[in-house]
């Protein structure tokens, strides 16, 4: 195919997309959430107690690369319902089973974002 024909094809396709009401930004939008979406609220609400210095309950969240590491990872990719990081935020603890009631720490919107982040792969792009 010659250059003028290729150019005409590209221009025609562009005009067709623009006039059909397709939002081009949505075409390139990823189908997952990355770390930059959950990092702000995890850092401000979780790492304050689960950091290098304190690591409440033996859980250190100061280094995101450890979230999926080890025999008992905080995040089980693609499965929020079996990820301790998510379940500790939605399940009311049994008396004296663990420390603070974490169900009050995140907003409903933050819980939704955390669930979606885990269920779509828990990507650490941007970290």
N, CA and C atoms as an extended XYZ file, in Angstrom:
381
Properties=species:S:1:pos:R:3:atomname:S:1:resname:S:1:resid:I:1 pbc="F F F"
N         0.847       -1.166        0.000 N   UNK     1
C         0.000        0.000        0.000 CA  UNK     1
C         0.900        1.239        0.000 C   UNK     1
N         0.628        2.140       -0.874 N   UNK     2
C         1.452        3.342       -0.994 CA  UNK     2
C         1.149        4.317        0.154 C   UNK     2
N         2.075        5.232        0.368 N   UNK     3
C         1.940        6.204        1.454 CA  UNK     3
C         0.650        7.028        1.355 C   UNK     3
N         0.297        7.586        0.180 N   UNK     4
C        -0.940        8.379        0.110 CA  UNK     4
C        -2.180        7.561        0.474 C   UNK     4
N        -2.199        6.286        0.114 N   UNK     5
C        -3.353        5.442        0.439 CA  UNK     5
C        -3.398        5.176        1.942 C   UNK     5
N        -2.225        4.917        2.553 N   UNK     6
C        -2.155        4.709        3.996 CA  UNK     6
C        -2.618        5.956        4.745 C   UNK     6
N        -2.156        7.105        4.293 N   UNK     7
C        -2.528        8.355        4.928 CA  UNK     7
C        -4.027        8.595        4.819 C   UNK     7
N        -4.581        8.341        3.654 N   UNK     8
C        -6.026        8.510        3.454 CA  UNK     8
C        -6.802        7.574        4.374 C   UNK     8
N        -6.318        6.350        4.539 N   UNK     9
C        -6.970        5.379        5.416 CA  UNK     9
C        -6.939        5.852        6.873 C   UNK     9
N        -5.774        6.314        7.318 N   UNK    10
C        -5.628        6.785        8.692 CA  UNK    10
C        -6.519        7.987        8.951 C   UNK    10
N        -6.547        8.921        8.027 N   UNK    11
C        -7.400       10.101        8.185 CA  UNK    11
C        -8.876        9.717        8.200 C   UNK    11
N        -9.267        8.810        7.329 N   UNK    12
C       -10.669        8.364        7.290 CA  UNK    12
C       -11.061        7.686        8.598 C   UNK    12
N       -10.186        6.830        9.108 N   UNK    13
C       -10.463        6.134       10.364 CA  UNK    13
C       -10.561        7.133       11.521 C   UNK    13
N        -9.702        8.133       11.532 N   UNK    14
C        -9.721        9.155       12.577 CA  UNK    14
C       -11.012        9.942       12.534 C   UNK    14
N       -11.416       10.360       11.362 N   UNK    15
C       -12.671       11.109       11.205 CA  UNK    15
C       -13.847       10.253       11.646 C   UNK    15
N       -13.853        8.987       11.266 N   UNK    16
C       -14.924        8.082       11.647 CA  UNK    16
C       -15.012        7.951       13.166 C   UNK    16
N       -13.876        7.764       13.840 N   UNK    17
C       -13.868        7.656       15.297 CA  UNK    17
C       -14.343        8.938       15.961 C   UNK    17
N       -13.860       10.065       15.477 N   UNK    18
C       -14.220       11.342       16.090 CA  UNK    18
C       -15.690       11.679       15.906 C   UNK    18
N       -16.253       11.298       14.791 N   UNK    19
C       -17.656       11.619       14.531 CA  UNK    19
C       -18.610       10.576       15.094 C   UNK    19
N       -18.090        9.438       15.523 N   UNK    20
C       -18.967        8.395       16.048 CA  UNK    20
C       -19.208        8.531       17.545 C   UNK    20
N       -18.569        9.500       18.172 N   UNK    21
C       -18.767        9.724       19.596 CA  UNK    21
C       -17.894        8.855       20.480 C   UNK    21
N       -16.933        8.150       19.921 N   UNK    22
C       -16.027        7.322       20.712 CA  UNK    22
C       -15.055        8.229       21.449 C   UNK    22
N       -14.925        8.016       22.737 N   UNK    23
C       -13.973        8.781       23.534 CA  UNK    23
C       -12.614        8.108       23.403 C   UNK    23
N       -11.695        8.739       22.696 N   UNK    24
C       -10.384        8.152       22.443 CA  UNK    24
C        -9.603        7.912       23.723 C   UNK    24
N        -9.858        8.686       24.761 N   UNK    25
C        -9.149        8.479       26.031 CA  UNK    25
C        -9.488        7.117       26.617 C   UNK    25
N       -10.725        6.656       26.408 N   UNK    26
C       -11.134        5.363       26.952 CA  UNK    26
C       -10.517        4.198       26.203 C   UNK    26
N       -10.123        4.397       24.970 N   UNK    27
C        -9.520        3.323       24.197 CA  UNK    27
C        -8.182        2.925       24.804 C   UNK    27
N        -7.440        3.875       25.304 N   UNK    28
C        -6.109        3.612       25.844 CA  UNK    28
C        -6.105        3.405       27.359 C   UNK    28
N        -7.248        3.521       27.989 N   UNK    29
C        -7.321        3.385       29.433 CA  UNK    29
C        -7.137        1.927       29.836 C   UNK    29
N        -6.260        1.641       30.802 N   UNK    30
C        -6.025        0.252       31.199 CA  UNK    30
C        -7.234       -0.335       31.925 C   UNK    30
N        -7.334       -1.652       31.922 N   UNK    31
C        -8.452       -2.317       32.590 CA  UNK    31
C        -8.052       -2.791       33.991 C   UNK    31
N        -7.167       -2.060       34.627 N   UNK    32
C        -6.731       -2.363       35.981 CA  UNK    32
C        -6.392       -1.060       36.690 C   UNK    32
N        -6.353       -1.133       38.000 N   UNK    33
C        -5.881        0.002       38.792 CA  UNK    33
C        -4.431       -0.258       39.159 C   UNK    33
N        -3.637        0.783       39.199 N   UNK    34
C        -2.254        0.591       39.612 CA  UNK    34
C        -2.037        1.162       41.013 C   UNK    34
N        -0.859        0.975       41.498 N   UNK    35
C        -0.466        1.348       42.851 CA  UNK    35
C        -0.772        2.801       43.187 C   UNK    35
N        -0.652        3.693       42.227 N   UNK    36
C        -0.829        5.122       42.506 CA  UNK    36
C        -2.245        5.452       42.965 C   UNK    36
N        -3.200        4.574       42.715 N   UNK    37
C        -4.579        4.807       43.134 CA  UNK    37
C        -4.779        4.469       44.617 C   UNK    37
N        -4.158        3.398       45.084 N   UNK    38
C        -4.357        2.958       46.470 CA  UNK    38
C        -3.262        3.433       47.425 C   UNK    38
N        -2.112        3.783       46.903 N   UNK    39
C        -0.985        4.174       47.744 CA  UNK    39
C        -1.291        5.334       48.688 C   UNK    39
N        -1.962        6.398       48.253 N   UNK    40
C        -2.175        7.522       49.175 CA  UNK    40
C        -2.941        7.141       50.448 C   UNK    40
N        -4.035        6.392       50.317 N   UNK    41
C        -4.788        6.074       51.524 CA  UNK    41
C        -4.165        4.918       52.311 C   UNK    41
N        -3.482        3.991       51.652 N   UNK    42
C        -2.790        2.942       52.405 CA  UNK    42
C        -1.645        3.541       53.221 C   UNK    42
N        -0.939        4.483       52.626 N   UNK    43
C         0.168        5.125       53.337 CA  UNK    43
C        -0.342        5.951       54.514 C   UNK    43
N        -1.381        6.733       54.291 N   UNK    44
C        -1.849        7.623       55.357 CA  UNK    44
C        -2.639        6.904       56.449 C   UNK    44
N        -3.267        5.782       56.116 N   UNK    45
C        -4.124        5.129       57.106 CA  UNK    45
C        -3.594        3.797       57.633 C   UNK    45
N        -2.658        3.180       56.941 N   UNK    46
C        -2.180        1.855       57.357 CA  UNK    46
C        -0.712        1.858       57.786 C   UNK    46
N         0.115        2.486       56.959 N   UNK    47
C         1.558        2.452       57.217 CA  UNK    47
C         1.904        3.180       58.506 C   UNK    47
N         1.036        4.052       58.958 N   UNK    48
C         1.306        4.778       60.201 CA  UNK    48
C         1.530        3.812       61.377 C   UNK    48
N         0.837        2.669       61.377 N   UNK    49
C         1.031        1.658       62.428 CA  UNK    49
C         1.828        0.445       61.941 C   UNK    49
N         1.819        0.237       60.646 N   UNK    50
C         2.480       -0.939       60.065 CA  UNK    50
C         3.704       -0.501       59.260 C   UNK    50
N         4.684        0.088       59.960 N   UNK    51
C         5.894        0.589       59.298 CA  UNK    51
C         7.126       -0.165       59.796 C   UNK    51
N         8.289        0.264       59.363 N   UNK    52
C         9.539       -0.391       59.757 CA  UNK    52
C         9.775       -0.336       61.269 C   UNK    52
N         9.349        0.735       61.900 N   UNK    53
C         9.623        0.917       63.322 CA  UNK    53
C         8.676        0.130       64.223 C   UNK    53
N         7.416        0.067       63.850 N   UNK    54
C         6.439       -0.530       64.750 CA  UNK    54
C         5.945       -1.881       64.232 C   UNK    54
N         5.521       -1.953       62.999 N   UNK    55
C         4.992       -3.174       62.388 CA  UNK    55
C         3.976       -3.855       63.301 C   UNK    55
N         2.913       -3.122       63.629 N   UNK    56
C         1.875       -3.642       64.523 CA  UNK    56
C         1.394       -5.011       64.051 C   UNK    56
N         1.266       -5.928       64.994 N   UNK    57
C         0.818       -7.280       64.672 CA  UNK    57
C         1.783       -8.056       63.799 C   UNK    57
N         3.011       -7.552       63.678 N   UNK    58
C         3.999       -8.214       62.835 CA  UNK    58
C         3.823       -7.940       61.350 C   UNK    58
N         2.953       -6.980       61.026 N   UNK    59
C         2.678       -6.639       59.621 CA  UNK    59
C         3.381       -5.332       59.266 C   UNK    59
N         4.296       -5.388       58.308 N   UNK    60
C         5.019       -4.204       57.849 CA  UNK    60
C         4.541       -3.881       56.432 C   UNK    60
N         3.929       -2.714       56.289 N   UNK    61
C         3.409       -2.293       54.988 CA  UNK    61
C         4.223       -1.155       54.390 C   UNK    61
N         5.411       -0.917       54.927 N   UNK    62
C         6.236        0.196       54.463 CA  UNK    62
C         6.853       -0.060       53.096 C   UNK    62
N         6.901       -1.302       52.673 N   UNK    63
C         7.542       -1.671       51.407 CA  UNK    63
C         6.568       -2.463       50.544 C   UNK    63
N         5.926       -1.820       49.592 N   UNK    64
C         4.889       -2.473       48.779 CA  UNK    64
C         5.329       -3.767       48.101 C   UNK    64
N         6.618       -3.888       47.813 N   UNK    65
C         7.069       -5.113       47.139 CA  UNK    65
C         6.868       -6.349       48.017 C   UNK    65
N         6.659       -6.159       49.320 N   UNK    66
C         6.432       -7.299       50.210 CA  UNK    66
C         4.962       -7.690       50.311 C   UNK    66
N         4.072       -6.903       49.743 N   UNK    67
C         2.633       -7.183       49.854 CA  UNK    67
C         2.265       -8.545       49.285 C   UNK    67
N         2.972       -8.985       48.262 N   UNK    68
C         2.641      -10.254       47.614 CA  UNK    68
C         3.686      -11.329       47.884 C   UNK    68
N         4.608      -11.056       48.793 N   UNK    69
C         5.719      -11.985       49.051 CA  UNK    69
C         5.419      -12.893       50.241 C   UNK    69
N         6.115      -14.000       50.291 N   UNK    70
C         6.065      -14.897       51.442 CA  UNK    70
C         4.947      -15.911       51.385 C   UNK    70
N         4.894      -16.715       52.440 N   UNK    71
C         3.884      -17.780       52.530 CA  UNK    71
C         2.500      -17.244       52.853 C   UNK    71
N         2.454      -16.123       53.543 N   UNK    72
C         1.184      -15.493       53.910 CA  UNK    72
C         1.157      -14.050       53.407 C   UNK    72
N         1.014      -13.856       52.093 N   UNK    73
C         1.051      -12.487       51.556 CA  UNK    73
C        -0.162      -11.664       51.983 C   UNK    73
N         0.025      -10.367       52.083 N   UNK    74
C        -1.096       -9.472       52.385 CA  UNK    74
C        -2.082       -9.409       51.233 C   UNK    74
N        -1.556       -9.532       50.014 N   UNK    75
C        -2.382       -9.440       48.810 CA  UNK    75
C        -2.253      -10.730       48.015 C   UNK    75
N        -3.382      -11.357       47.777 N   UNK    76
C        -3.432      -12.521       46.891 CA  UNK    76
C        -4.024      -12.005       45.581 C   UNK    76
N        -3.155      -11.855       44.595 N   UNK    77
C        -3.539      -11.215       43.341 CA  UNK    77
C        -4.797      -11.824       42.742 C   UNK    77
N        -5.641      -10.946       42.240 N   UNK    78
C        -6.908      -11.288       41.580 CA  UNK    78
C        -7.947      -11.879       42.539 C   UNK    78
N        -7.738      -11.767       43.852 N   UNK    79
C        -8.679      -12.368       44.793 CA  UNK    79
C        -8.738      -11.573       46.096 C   UNK    79
N        -9.484      -10.494       46.075 N   UNK    80
C        -9.588       -9.643       47.265 CA  UNK    80
C       -10.203      -10.397       48.441 C   UNK    80
N       -11.171      -11.274       48.165 N   UNK    81
C       -11.859      -11.973       49.247 CA  UNK    81
C       -10.953      -12.898       50.053 C   UNK    81
N        -9.804      -13.287       49.500 N   UNK    82
C        -8.873      -14.115       50.268 CA  UNK    82
C        -7.586      -13.362       50.599 C   UNK    82
N        -7.567      -12.058       50.361 N   UNK    83
C        -6.404      -11.225       50.657 CA  UNK    83
C        -6.547      -10.603       52.041 C   UNK    83
N        -5.647      -10.941       52.968 N   UNK    84
C        -5.736      -10.370       54.314 CA  UNK    84
C        -5.809       -8.848       54.340 C   UNK    84
N        -5.140       -8.174       53.417 N   UNK    85
C        -5.192       -6.716       53.387 CA  UNK    85
C        -6.621       -6.219       53.191 C   UNK    85
N        -7.393       -6.923       52.376 N   UNK    86
C        -8.784       -6.522       52.153 CA  UNK    86
C        -9.693       -7.047       53.262 C   UNK    86
N        -9.566       -8.316       53.600 N   UNK    87
C       -10.503       -8.908       54.565 CA  UNK    87
C       -10.404       -8.272       55.951 C   UNK    87
N        -9.197       -7.847       56.349 N   UNK    88
C        -9.072       -7.196       57.650 CA  UNK    88
C        -9.847       -5.880       57.675 C   UNK    88
N       -10.099       -5.316       56.513 N   UNK    89
C       -10.823       -4.040       56.424 CA  UNK    89
C       -12.335       -4.206       56.316 C   UNK    89
N       -12.804       -5.417       56.061 N   UNK    90
C       -14.250       -5.612       55.894 CA  UNK    90
C       -14.856       -6.582       56.897 C   UNK    90
N       -14.046       -7.415       57.517 N   UNK    91
C       -14.557       -8.383       58.480 CA  UNK    91
C       -14.384       -7.867       59.902 C   UNK    91
N       -15.479       -7.847       60.654 N   UNK    92
C       -15.399       -7.430       62.056 CA  UNK    92
C       -14.663       -8.525       62.817 C   UNK    92
N       -13.640       -8.147       63.589 N   UNK    93
C       -12.834       -9.157       64.276 CA  UNK    93
C       -13.581       -9.815       65.427 C   UNK    93
N       -13.224      -11.073       65.686 N   UNK    94
C       -13.734      -11.734       66.878 CA  UNK    94
C       -13.044      -11.100       68.082 C   UNK    94
N       -13.695      -11.107       69.191 N   UNK    95
C       -13.153      -10.492       70.402 CA  UNK    95
C       -11.782      -11.083       70.713 C   UNK    95
N       -10.837      -10.226       70.950 N   UNK    96
C        -9.447      -10.535       71.317 CA  UNK    96
C        -8.691      -11.352       70.273 C   UNK    96
N        -9.234      -11.474       69.053 N   UNK    97
C        -8.517      -12.213       68.010 CA  UNK    97
C        -7.382      -11.369       67.447 C   UNK    97
N        -7.612      -10.071       67.317 N   UNK    98
C        -6.568       -9.171       66.842 CA  UNK    98
C        -6.799       -7.797       67.461 C   UNK    98
N        -5.928       -6.900       67.204 N   UNK    99
C        -5.988       -5.569       67.800 CA  UNK    99
C        -7.156       -4.730       67.322 C   UNK    99
N        -6.842       -3.614       66.721 N   UNK   100
C        -7.839       -2.623       66.324 CA  UNK   100
C        -8.845       -3.176       65.322 C   UNK   100
N       -10.059       -2.629       65.394 N   UNK   101
C       -11.095       -2.957       64.413 CA  UNK   101
C       -10.798       -2.150       63.160 C   UNK   101
N       -10.271       -2.800       62.140 N   UNK   102
C        -9.858       -2.133       60.913 CA  UNK   102
C       -11.025       -1.798       59.990 C   UNK   102
N       -12.236       -2.258       60.321 N   UNK   103
C       -13.386       -2.017       59.432 CA  UNK   103
C       -13.804       -0.558       59.400 C   UNK   103
N       -13.322        0.227       60.318 N   UNK   104
C       -13.699        1.641       60.367 CA  UNK   104
C       -12.638        2.561       59.776 C   UNK   104
N       -11.555        1.987       59.281 N   UNK   105
C       -10.405        2.799       58.877 CA  UNK   105
C       -10.473        3.335       57.457 C   UNK   105
N       -11.100        2.619       56.545 N   UNK   106
C       -11.191        3.067       55.157 CA  UNK   106
C       -12.623        3.452       54.822 C   UNK   106
N       -12.768        4.419       53.952 N   UNK   107
C       -14.097        4.813       53.494 CA  UNK   107
C       -14.630        3.757       52.526 C   UNK   107
N       -15.907        3.837       52.232 N   UNK   108
C       -16.517        2.900       51.274 CA  UNK   108
C       -15.843        3.017       49.906 C   UNK   108
N       -15.517        4.242       49.505 N   UNK   109
C       -14.842        4.448       48.216 CA  UNK   109
C       -13.445        3.827       48.235 C   UNK   109
N       -12.725        3.992       49.335 N   UNK   110
C       -11.389        3.410       49.438 CA  UNK   110
C       -11.441        1.880       49.428 C   UNK   110
N       -12.441        1.313       50.099 N   UNK   111
C       -12.610       -0.146       50.074 CA  UNK   111
C       -12.883       -0.649       48.666 C   UNK   111
N       -13.702        0.091       47.933 N   UNK   112
C       -13.997       -0.279       46.550 CA  UNK   112
C       -12.734       -0.231       45.703 C   UNK   112
N       -11.945        0.822       45.861 N   UNK   113
C       -10.691        0.942       45.113 CA  UNK   113
C        -9.706       -0.160       45.490 C   UNK   113
N        -9.601       -0.464       46.781 N   UNK   114
C        -8.696       -1.518       47.231 CA  UNK   114
C        -9.112       -2.861       46.633 C   UNK   114
N       -10.403       -3.156       46.675 N   UNK   115
C       -10.915       -4.406       46.115 CA  UNK   115
C       -10.627       -4.484       44.618 C   UNK   115
N       -10.918       -3.414       43.906 N   UNK   116
C       -10.686       -3.400       42.461 CA  UNK   116
C        -9.201       -3.531       42.141 C   UNK   116
N        -8.356       -2.860       42.930 N   UNK   117
C        -6.906       -2.959       42.711 CA  UNK   117
C        -6.437       -4.404       42.852 C   UNK   117
N        -6.877       -5.071       43.894 N   UNK   118
C        -6.474       -6.467       44.109 CA  UNK   118
C        -7.078       -7.372       43.036 C   UNK   118
N        -8.367       -7.226       42.777 N   UNK   119
C        -9.063       -8.113       41.832 CA  UNK   119
C        -8.584       -7.960       40.392 C   UNK   119
N        -7.965       -6.827       40.073 N   UNK   120
C        -7.451       -6.644       38.706 CA  UNK   120
C        -5.946       -6.879       38.626 C   UNK   120
N        -5.363       -7.433       39.673 N   UNK   121
C        -3.961       -7.834       39.589 CA  UNK   121
C        -3.008       -7.160       40.538 C   UNK   121
N        -3.448       -6.166       41.285 N   UNK   122
C        -2.573       -5.516       42.252 CA  UNK   122
C        -1.287       -4.970       41.655 C   UNK   122
N        -1.413       -4.269       40.538 N   UNK   123
C        -0.229       -3.777       39.844 CA  UNK   123
C         0.471       -2.682       40.609 C   UNK   123
N         1.806       -2.722       40.596 N   UNK   124
C         2.626       -1.717       41.284 CA  UNK   124
C         3.260       -0.759       40.291 C   UNK   124
N         2.597       -0.499       39.178 N   UNK   125
C         3.088        0.472       38.208 CA  UNK   125
C         3.067        1.840       38.881 C   UNK   125
N         4.122        2.568       38.731 N   UNK   126
C         4.189        3.877       39.371 CA  UNK   126
C         4.909        3.841       40.699 C   UNK   126
N         5.295        2.646       41.148 N   UNK   127
C         6.016        2.538       42.427 CA  UNK   127
C         7.493        2.569       42.165 C   UNK   127
